[in-house]
Amino acid sequence: MSEFRPGRFQMLPLVIKNLLIINGLVFLAQVTLENMYGYRMEDLFGLHYWGSELFKPHQLVTHLFMHGGFGHVFFNMFALWMFGSALENIWGPKRFLVFYIICGIGAALCHMVVLTYDNMQVVKAVQHFNADPAFDTFNAIYEKYGLGNYVISEGNQQVSLQSFRDAWSTMPPESYDMTFRAKLYLAKFVETYANIPTVGASGAVFGILFAFGYLFPNNYLFILPIPFPIKAKYFIGGYILLELYMGIKNSGEDNVAHWAHLGGALFGYLLLKFWNKRNRRTLY
């Protein structure tokens, strides 16, 4: 099957309609609770590294319904509707929902592997600094993890690591006071890094995106800012390669979970192959 045109009553299928509503309401609750009461829902429902004190098993699912900003939720939901509608129309609501949730959990598991590696690297870097507490060692960590905007609470004061680094650069590189403070700041950074939440439906949506390209490879897409129509297999294949490149690059200032996106695509592929193997007559 290479072409599909939903009927007028199927432009907003049941599961997608409810996912749009739930994600919208949860985002509204996030914004309201944080702005009015200072409560961060991400701490309880966002996905955390398993070694974090904030990790809870339910986060493998609940993080799918939370987002980091209006643009984040808007583009995820737009992509879900744009590419998911055709899939739900041919699979039905039950199979589509199963696919969406499995891709989302699979993406979370892949991201958890990356989080484990990243947190181990942070701990290793800080341990190396503690063994050789010099400015150059501190500065290497500062540059690698993009700590220019990082702020540490010290008593009643907020200390910018940029200002601390700049002050240390004008002093003896092995100043005892500065190395002592740097050890405290980096210990707090390790704890904070482990508690960073991951939110968003992007992993599940990427599984949907992959499935669309897998089932409708020759459908033409009109994607801004690309000035010409492009076949789904080329757009989605190129997108996957871009995510792979960005994941390998692993910029310290990049807060996008690229490996979660790739994990969603991987689990989407595995599930499609499994369904195809079991029942070739009902999957395309």
C-alpha positions as a Markdown table, in Angstrom:
| # | Residue | x | y | z |
|---|---|---|---|---|
| 1 | Met | 0.0 | 0.0 | 0.0 |
| 2 | Ser | 1.5 | 3.3 | -1.0 |
| 3 | Glu | -1.4 | 5.8 | -1.0 |
| 4 | Phe | -4.1 | 6.5 | 1.5 |
| 5 | Arg | -6.7 | 9.3 | 1.8 |
| 6 | Pro | -8.7 | 9.4 | 5.0 |
| 7 | Gly | -12.4 | 10.2 | 4.9 |
| 8 | Arg | -13.9 | 13.3 | 6.3 |
| 9 | Phe | -14.8 | 11.7 | 9.6 |
| 10 | Gln | -11.2 | 10.3 | 10.0 |
| 11 | Met | -9.2 | 13.4 | 9.7 |
| 12 | Leu | -8.9 | 13.5 | 13.5 |
| 13 | Pro | -9.0 | 9.8 | 14.6 |
| 14 | Leu | -10.1 | 8.9 | 18.2 |
| 15 | Val | -6.7 | 8.1 | 19.8 |
| 16 | Ile | -4.9 | 11.1 | 18.2 |
| 17 | Lys | -7.8 | 13.4 | 19.2 |
| 18 | Asn | -7.5 | 12.3 | 22.8 |
| 19 | Leu | -3.7 | 12.5 | 22.8 |
| 20 | Leu | -3.9 | 16.0 | 21.6 |
| 21 | Ile | -6.4 | 16.9 | 24.4 |
| 22 | Ile | -4.4 | 15.2 | 27.1 |
| 23 | Asn | -1.0 | 16.7 | 26.1 |
| 24 | Gly | -2.6 | 20.1 | 25.8 |
| 25 | Leu | -4.2 | 19.9 | 29.3 |
| 26 | Val | -1.1 | 18.6 | 30.9 |
| 27 | Phe | 1.0 | 21.4 | 29.4 |
| 28 | Leu | -1.5 | 23.9 | 30.6 |
| 29 | Ala | -1.3 | 22.3 | 34.1 |
| 30 | Gln | 2.5 | 22.5 | 33.9 |
| 31 | Val | 2.5 | 26.2 | 33.1 |
| 32 | Thr | -0.2 | 27.1 | 35.6 |
| 33 | Leu | 1.3 | 25.2 | 38.6 |
| 34 | Glu | 4.8 | 26.5 | 38.0 |
| 35 | Asn | 3.8 | 30.1 | 37.4 |
| 36 | Met | 1.3 | 30.4 | 40.2 |
| 37 | Tyr | 2.7 | 28.0 | 42.9 |
| 38 | Gly | 6.3 | 27.3 | 41.8 |
| 39 | Tyr | 5.6 | 23.6 | 41.5 |
| 40 | Arg | 7.4 | 21.7 | 38.8 |
| 41 | Met | 5.5 | 18.7 | 37.5 |
| 42 | Glu | 8.6 | 17.6 | 35.7 |
| 43 | Asp | 10.2 | 16.6 | 39.0 |
| 44 | Leu | 7.5 | 13.9 | 39.5 |
| 45 | Phe | 6.5 | 13.0 | 36.0 |
| 46 | Gly | 9.5 | 13.8 | 33.8 |
| 47 | Leu | 11.9 | 11.0 | 33.0 |
| 48 | His | 15.0 | 10.9 | 35.3 |
| 49 | Tyr | 18.2 | 9.0 | 35.3 |
| 50 | Trp | 17.7 | 5.8 | 37.3 |
| 51 | Gly | 20.5 | 6.9 | 39.7 |
| 52 | Ser | 18.6 | 10.1 | 40.5 |
| 53 | Glu | 16.7 | 10.4 | 43.8 |
| 54 | Leu | 13.8 | 11.7 | 41.6 |
| 55 | Phe | 13.5 | 8.6 | 39.4 |
| 56 | Lys | 10.2 | 6.7 | 39.6 |
| 57 | Pro | 9.3 | 3.8 | 37.2 |
| 58 | His | 6.0 | 5.5 | 36.1 |
| 59 | Gln | 8.1 | 8.2 | 34.5 |
| 60 | Leu | 8.8 | 5.8 | 31.6 |
| 61 | Val | 5.3 | 6.6 | 30.5 |
| 62 | Thr | 4.3 | 9.9 | 32.1 |
| 63 | His | 7.2 | 11.8 | 30.5 |
| 64 | Leu | 5.4 | 11.3 | 27.1 |
| 65 | Phe | 2.6 | 13.7 | 28.1 |
| 66 | Met | 4.8 | 16.6 | 29.3 |
| 67 | His | 6.7 | 19.2 | 27.3 |
| 68 | Gly | 9.3 | 21.9 | 27.8 |
| 69 | Gly | 7.5 | 24.8 | 26.1 |
| 70 | Phe | 4.7 | 25.8 | 23.7 |
| 71 | Gly | 6.8 | 25.2 | 20.6 |
| 72 | His | 7.8 | 21.8 | 21.9 |
| 73 | Val | 4.2 | 20.6 | 22.5 |
| 74 | Phe | 2.9 | 22.3 | 19.3 |
| 75 | Phe | 5.3 | 20.7 | 16.9 |
| 76 | Asn | 5.1 | 17.3 | 18.5 |
| 77 | Met | 1.3 | 17.3 | 18.4 |
| 78 | Phe | 1.3 | 18.6 | 14.8 |
| 79 | Ala | 3.6 | 15.9 | 13.7 |
| 80 | Leu | 1.5 | 13.3 | 15.6 |
| 81 | Trp | -1.6 | 14.4 | 13.7 |
| 82 | Met | 0.1 | 14.9 | 10.4 |
| 83 | Phe | 1.8 | 11.5 | 10.2 |
| 84 | Gly | -0.3 | 9.5 | 12.7 |
| 85 | Ser | -3.7 | 10.0 | 11.2 |
| 86 | Ala | -3.1 | 7.7 | 8.3 |
| 87 | Leu | -1.6 | 5.0 | 10.6 |
| 88 | Glu | -4.6 | 5.0 | 13.0 |
| 89 | Asn | -7.0 | 4.9 | 10.1 |
| 90 | Ile | -5.5 | 1.7 | 8.7 |
| 91 | Trp | -4.6 | 0.1 | 12.0 |
| 92 | Gly | -7.5 | 1.1 | 14.2 |
| 93 | Pro | -7.3 | 2.9 | 17.6 |
| 94 | Lys | -6.1 | -0.1 | 19.7 |
| 95 | Arg | -3.1 | -1.1 | 17.5 |
| 96 | Phe | -2.1 | 2.6 | 17.0 |
| 97 | Leu | -2.2 | 3.3 | 20.7 |
| 98 | Val | -0.1 | 0.2 | 21.5 |
| 99 | Phe | 2.4 | 1.2 | 18.8 |
| 100 | Tyr | 2.6 | 4.8 | 20.2 |
| 101 | Ile | 3.2 | 3.7 | 23.8 |
| 102 | Ile | 5.7 | 1.0 | 23.0 |
| 103 | Cys | 7.7 | 3.4 | 20.8 |
| 104 | Gly | 7.6 | 6.0 | 23.7 |
| 105 | Ile | 8.8 | 3.5 | 26.3 |
| 106 | Gly | 11.4 | 2.1 | 23.9 |
| 107 | Ala | 12.7 | 5.6 | 23.3 |
| 108 | Ala | 12.9 | 6.2 | 27.1 |
| 109 | Leu | 14.8 | 2.9 | 27.6 |
| 110 | Cys | 17.3 | 3.9 | 24.9 |
| 111 | His | 17.6 | 7.4 | 26.4 |
| 112 | Met | 18.2 | 5.8 | 29.9 |
| 113 | Val | 21.2 | 4.0 | 28.5 |
| 114 | Val | 22.6 | 7.3 | 27.2 |
| 115 | Leu | 21.8 | 9.0 | 30.5 |
| 116 | Thr | 23.7 | 6.3 | 32.4 |
| 117 | Tyr | 26.8 | 6.8 | 30.2 |
| 118 | Asp | 26.6 | 10.6 | 30.4 |
| 119 | Asn | 26.3 | 10.6 | 34.2 |
| 120 | Met | 29.2 | 8.1 | 34.5 |
| 121 | Gln | 31.3 | 10.4 | 32.4 |
| 122 | Val | 30.4 | 13.5 | 34.5 |
| 123 | Val | 31.3 | 11.6 | 37.7 |
| 124 | Lys | 34.5 | 10.4 | 36.1 |
| 125 | Ala | 35.5 | 14.0 | 35.0 |
| 126 | Val | 34.8 | 15.4 | 38.5 |
| 127 | Gln | 36.8 | 12.6 | 40.1 |
| 128 | His | 39.6 | 13.5 | 37.8 |
| 129 | Phe | 39.4 | 17.1 | 38.9 |
| 130 | Asn | 39.4 | 16.1 | 42.6 |
| 131 | Ala | 42.6 | 14.2 | 42.0 |
| 132 | Asp | 44.1 | 17.1 | 40.1 |
| 133 | Pro | 42.3 | 20.3 | 41.4 |
| 134 | Ala | 43.7 | 22.8 | 39.0 |
| 135 | Phe | 42.2 | 25.6 | 36.9 |
| 136 | Asp | 42.8 | 23.8 | 33.6 |
| 137 | Thr | 41.1 | 20.7 | 34.8 |
| 138 | Phe | 38.1 | 22.7 | 36.0 |
| 139 | Asn | 38.0 | 24.7 | 32.8 |
| 140 | Ala | 37.9 | 21.5 | 30.7 |
| 141 | Ile | 34.7 | 20.4 | 32.5 |
| 142 | Tyr | 33.3 | 23.9 | 32.2 |
| 143 | Glu | 33.8 | 24.0 | 28.4 |
| 144 | Lys | 32.7 | 20.4 | 27.8 |
| 145 | Tyr | 29.4 | 20.7 | 29.6 |
| 146 | Gly | 28.6 | 24.3 | 28.7 |
| 147 | Leu | 28.5 | 25.6 | 32.3 |
| 148 | Gly | 28.4 | 29.3 | 31.3 |
| 149 | Asn | 24.8 | 29.7 | 32.4 |
| 150 | Tyr | 25.0 | 27.3 | 35.4 |
| 151 | Val | 24.2 | 28.9 | 38.8 |
| 152 | Ile | 25.1 | 27.3 | 42.2 |
| 153 | Ser | 23.3 | 28.2 | 45.4 |
| 154 | Glu | 25.8 | 29.1 | 48.1 |
| 155 | Gly | 24.0 | 30.0 | 51.3 |
| 156 | Asn | 21.7 | 32.9 | 50.5 |
| 157 | Gln | 23.7 | 33.8 | 47.3 |
| 158 | Gln | 23.6 | 32.6 | 43.8 |
| 159 | Val | 27.0 | 32.0 | 42.3 |
| 160 | Ser | 27.5 | 32.0 | 38.5 |
| 161 | Leu | 30.1 | 29.5 | 37.4 |
| 162 | Gln | 31.0 | 31.9 | 34.6 |
| 163 | Ser | 31.9 | 34.6 | 37.1 |
| 164 | Phe | 33.7 | 32.0 | 39.3 |
| 165 | Arg | 35.7 | 30.7 | 36.3 |
| 166 | Asp | 36.6 | 34.3 | 35.2 |
| 167 | Ala | 37.7 | 35.2 | 38.8 |
| 168 | Trp | 39.8 | 32.0 | 39.1 |
| 169 | Ser | 41.5 | 32.7 | 35.7 |
| 170 | Thr | 43.1 | 35.9 | 37.2 |
| 171 | Met | 44.4 | 34.1 | 40.3 |
| 172 | Pro | 47.1 | 31.4 | 40.8 |
| 173 | Pro | 45.7 | 28.2 | 39.1 |
| 174 | Glu | 46.2 | 26.1 | 42.2 |
| 175 | Ser | 44.8 | 28.6 | 44.7 |
| 176 | Tyr | 43.5 | 26.5 | 47.7 |
| 177 | Asp | 40.4 | 28.7 | 48.2 |
| 178 | Met | 39.4 | 28.4 | 44.6 |
| 179 | Thr | 40.0 | 24.7 | 44.3 |
| 180 | Phe | 38.1 | 24.1 | 47.5 |
| 181 | Arg | 35.1 | 26.0 | 46.2 |
| 182 | Ala | 35.4 | 24.3 | 42.8 |
| 183 | Lys | 35.1 | 20.9 | 44.4 |
| 184 | Leu | 31.9 | 22.0 | 46.2 |
| 185 | Tyr | 30.4 | 23.5 | 43.0 |
| 186 | Leu | 31.2 | 20.4 | 40.9 |
| 187 | Ala | 29.8 | 18.1 | 43.6 |
| 188 | Lys | 26.5 | 20.1 | 43.3 |
| 189 | Phe | 26.7 | 20.0 | 39.5 |
| 190 | Val | 27.0 | 16.2 | 39.6 |
| 191 | Glu | 23.8 | 16.0 | 41.7 |
| 192 | Thr | 22.0 | 18.6 | 39.6 |
| 193 | Tyr | 23.0 | 16.8 | 36.3 |
| 194 | Ala | 21.6 | 13.5 | 37.6 |
| 195 | Asn | 18.3 | 15.2 | 38.4 |
| 196 | Ile | 17.7 | 16.8 | 35.0 |
| 197 | Pro | 14.3 | 15.6 | 33.7 |
| 198 | Thr | 13.5 | 14.6 | 30.1 |
| 199 | Val | 10.1 | 15.4 | 28.8 |
| 200 | Gly | 8.2 | 15.2 | 25.6 |
| 201 | Ala | 6.4 | 12.8 | 23.2 |
| 202 | Ser | 9.2 | 13.1 | 20.6 |
| 203 | Gly | 10.4 | 9.5 | 21.0 |
| 204 | Ala | 6.9 | 8.1 | 20.4 |
| 205 | Val | 6.3 | 10.6 | 17.6 |
| 206 | Phe | 9.6 | 9.6 | 15.9 |
| 207 | Gly | 8.3 | 6.0 | 15.9 |
| 208 | Ile | 5.1 | 7.3 | 14.2 |
| 209 | Leu | 7.3 | 9.2 | 11.7 |
| 210 | Phe | 9.3 | 6.2 | 10.9 |
| 211 | Ala | 6.2 | 4.0 | 10.5 |
| 212 | Phe | 4.7 | 6.5 | 8.0 |
| 213 | Gly | 7.9 | 6.4 | 5.9 |
| 214 | Tyr | 8.0 | 2.6 | 6.2 |
| 215 | Leu | 4.4 | 2.2 | 5.0 |
| 216 | Phe | 4.1 | 5.1 | 2.6 |
| 217 | Pro | 7.7 | 5.6 | 1.3 |
| 218 | Asn | 6.7 | 7.2 | -2.0 |
| 219 | Asn | 4.1 | 9.7 | -0.7 |
| 220 | Tyr | 5.2 | 13.2 | -1.4 |
| 221 | Leu | 5.4 | 15.6 | 1.6 |
| 222 | Phe | 5.4 | 19.4 | 1.6 |
| 223 | Ile | 7.7 | 20.3 | 4.5 |
| 224 | Leu | 8.7 | 23.9 | 5.2 |
| 225 | Pro | 11.3 | 25.3 | 4.6 |
| 226 | Ile | 12.1 | 22.7 | 1.9 |
| 227 | Pro | 11.0 | 24.5 | -1.3 |
| 228 | Phe | 9.9 | 21.4 | -3.2 |
| 229 | Pro | 7.8 | 18.2 | -2.5 |
| 230 | Ile | 9.9 | 15.4 | -1.2 |
| 231 | Lys | 9.2 | 11.7 | -0.9 |
| 232 | Ala | 8.6 | 10.4 | 2.7 |
| 233 | Lys | 11.4 | 7.9 | 2.5 |
| 234 | Tyr | 14.0 | 10.6 | 1.7 |
| 235 | Phe | 12.7 | 13.1 | 4.2 |
| 236 | Ile | 12.4 | 10.6 | 7.1 |
| 237 | Gly | 15.7 | 8.9 | 6.1 |
| 238 | Gly | 17.5 | 12.2 | 6.1 |
| 239 | Tyr | 15.9 | 13.2 | 9.4 |
| 240 | Ile | 17.2 | 9.9 | 11.0 |
| 241 | Leu | 20.7 | 10.5 | 9.7 |
| 242 | Leu | 20.6 | 14.1 | 11.1 |
| 243 | Glu | 19.5 | 12.8 | 14.5 |
| 244 | Leu | 22.3 | 10.2 | 14.4 |
| 245 | Tyr | 24.9 | 12.9 | 13.6 |
| 246 | Met | 23.7 | 15.2 | 16.3 |
| 247 | Gly | 23.6 | 12.3 | 18.8 |
| 248 | Ile | 27.2 | 11.3 | 18.0 |
| 249 | Lys | 28.3 | 15.0 | 18.1 |
| 250 | Asn | 26.8 | 15.2 | 21.7 |
| 251 | Ser | 27.3 | 18.9 | 22.2 |
| 252 | Gly | 27.2 | 19.9 | 25.8 |
| 253 | Glu | 24.8 | 22.8 | 25.1 |
| 254 | Asp | 22.4 | 20.6 | 23.1 |
| 255 | Asn | 19.4 | 19.7 | 25.3 |
| 256 | Val | 17.6 | 17.6 | 22.6 |
| 257 | Ala | 17.4 | 13.8 | 23.4 |
| 258 | His | 18.6 | 12.6 | 20.0 |
| 259 | Trp | 19.1 | 9.0 | 21.1 |
| 260 | Ala | 15.5 | 8.9 | 22.4 |
| 261 | His | 14.3 | 9.9 | 18.9 |
| 262 | Leu | 16.4 | 7.2 | 17.3 |
| 263 | Gly | 15.2 | 4.8 | 20.0 |
| 264 | Gly | 11.6 | 5.5 | 19.0 |
| 265 | Ala | 12.4 | 4.8 | 15.4 |
| 266 | Leu | 14.2 | 1.6 | 16.3 |
| 267 | Phe | 11.3 | 0.3 | 18.4 |
| 268 | Gly | 8.9 | 1.3 | 15.6 |
| 269 | Tyr | 10.9 | -0.7 | 13.1 |
| 270 | Leu | 11.1 | -3.8 | 15.4 |
| 271 | Leu | 7.4 | -3.7 | 16.1 |
| 272 | Leu | 6.5 | -3.3 | 12.5 |
| 273 | Lys | 8.7 | -6.3 | 11.6 |
| 274 | Phe | 7.2 | -8.3 | 14.4 |
| 275 | Trp | 3.6 | -7.5 | 13.3 |
| 276 | Asn | 4.5 | -8.2 | 9.6 |
| 277 | Lys | 6.0 | -11.6 | 10.6 |
| 278 | Arg | 2.9 | -12.6 | 12.6 |
| 279 | Asn | 0.2 | -11.3 | 10.2 |
| 280 | Arg | 1.2 | -10.3 | 6.7 |
| 281 | Arg | -2.4 | -9.8 | 5.6 |
| 282 | Thr | -3.3 | -7.0 | 7.9 |
| 283 | Leu | -0.1 | -5.0 | 7.9 |
| 284 | Tyr | 1.4 | -3.4 | 4.8 |
